[in-house]
Amino acid sequence: MDESMQQRNLPGGIDEIRINVGDMFELKFWAKKFGVTRSELKSVVKSVGDSPSAVHNQIETSKKNLSLQRVV
């Protein structure tokens, strides 16, 4: 199996390949890591999928857009 396709876990059993919003421990971990609420994280995962990189990119894009709106 290709190493990139292997399931890898972060400390505490957190999967670093996919975000499981149905697991309260993972939901809390990822929300804190990305600096968003659990509800915001669920919304982003629903929108872009459960890939941590896709979720991170969407959150960063949203934060940048909010910053730009405040400047205008």
URCOR-V85172 format. One record per residue. N is the residue number from 1. OMEGA is omega as a letter, one per 30 degrees, with the letter a starting at -180 (none if undefined). Layout:
[[N/OMEGA] [N/OMEGA]]
This chain:
[[1/l] [2/a] [3/a] [4/a] [5/a] [6/l] [7/l] [8/a] [9/l] [10/l] [11/a] [12/l] [13/l] [14/l] [15/l] [16/a] [17/a] [18/l] [19/l] [20/a] [21/l] [22/l] [23/a] [24/l] [25/l] [26/a] [27/l] [28/l] [29/a] [30/l] [31/l] [32/a] [33/a] [34/l] [35/l] [36/l] [37/l] [38/l] [39/l] [40/l] [41/l] [42/a] [43/l] [44/l] [45/l] [46/a] [47/a] [48/a] [49/a] [50/l] [51/l] [52/a] [53/l] [54/l] [55/l] [56/a] [57/l] [58/l] [59/l] [60/l] [61/l] [62/l] [63/l] [64/l] [65/l] [66/l] [67/l] [68/l] [69/a] [70/a] [71/a] [72/none]]
